Amino acid sequence: MQAYDLFDTRAIHPLPYGGRMRVLIVEDEVFLAEAIRDGLRLEAIAADLAGDGDTALELLSINDYDAVVLDRDIPGPNGDAIARALSARPAGPRILMLTAAGRLADKEAGFESGADDYLTKPFALRELVLRLRALERRPASGRPPLLEWAGLRLDPFRREVYRDDRYIALTRKQFAVLQVLLAAEGGVVSAEQLLEQAWDENADPFTNAVRITISALRKRLGEPWLIHTVAGVGYRVGPGAGAAPDPGPDPDDDRLPDDAAAPDDDTAGRGTPDANPTTDAATATTTPDPTPAP
């Protein structure tokens, strides 16, 4: 099959468009890359070519692109590595992965690497154009920014947390609580605010779930403690000597009824949960001690 047979060139229909879009095509199949470039030019889309990862990164460091059409299997840094580098930028170009890898697992890996859209080969050029136009219409602030404070880095897009470049696996609720605390940039966040932002509207205002989740989160982040209790006010994140974590179980108070069948859903990112069993925060203070008296 020749390169230009991978898409339907008969579907090219230039539409009235007032803007100017510039795209980088990262594709090691020369004839396919040139065919895509020529087709995009008919749609008033300027396009540059890069046949390998190193060339792509060089062009991306020099020019401002609205979008990148990115093949995953390319020489040098592969498409996933380039996508991760671009998604770490505060205002990088949109990423459309164009690849023959069409399995669901391949698509999942592509999106987790930072792709904004995913199109498999063979494809219609018209669909590629429509997807690029759709990406261009998205607001520049569509991807949530990284939150960094006191040596912690939280990525809301990938659902990952690092302390001094060490990955930390958190439950969904712990991730949500930490996200609220980091967004305050050292400010004090009350338990009521945490309930409003990290729990749903059905949360019991008298629950001790916040205290227990904070205690478990402290332990996950490790020493020296970064989450401090401000007596009578709330909690804050910052360096310095902090109190020892409150006693109590490590809760997972946001478990859904089917979570028991999918334990991996308990983690916010790519890590695995602790081996210790968790306790429902709503019953943490009322469950009797099953150990018989001596």
QUIKA-V251608 format. One record per run of one state. SS is the DSSP state (hx for helix, st for strand, lp for the rest). FROM is the first residue (numbers start at 1). TO is the last residue. If there is no record, write none. Layout:
# QUIKA-V251608
SS	FROM	TO
SS	FROM	TO
This chain:
# QUIKA-V251608
lp	1	2
hx	3	6
lp	7	8
hx	9	11
lp	12	20
st	21	26
lp	27	29
hx	30	41
lp	42	44
st	45	50
lp	51	51
st	52	52
hx	53	62
lp	63	66
st	67	70
lp	71	74
st	75	75
lp	76	78
hx	79	87
lp	88	93
st	94	99
lp	100	103
hx	104	113
lp	114	116
st	117	120
lp	121	124
hx	125	137
lp	138	146
st	147	149
lp	150	151
st	152	155
lp	156	159
st	160	163
lp	164	165
st	166	168
lp	169	170
st	171	171
hx	172	183
lp	184	188
st	189	189
lp	190	190
hx	191	198
lp	199	208
hx	209	221
lp	222	226
st	227	230
lp	231	233
st	234	237
lp	238	250
st	251	251
lp	252	258
hx	259	261
lp	262	262
hx	263	266
st	267	267
lp	268	278
st	279	279
lp	280	280
hx	281	283
lp	284	294
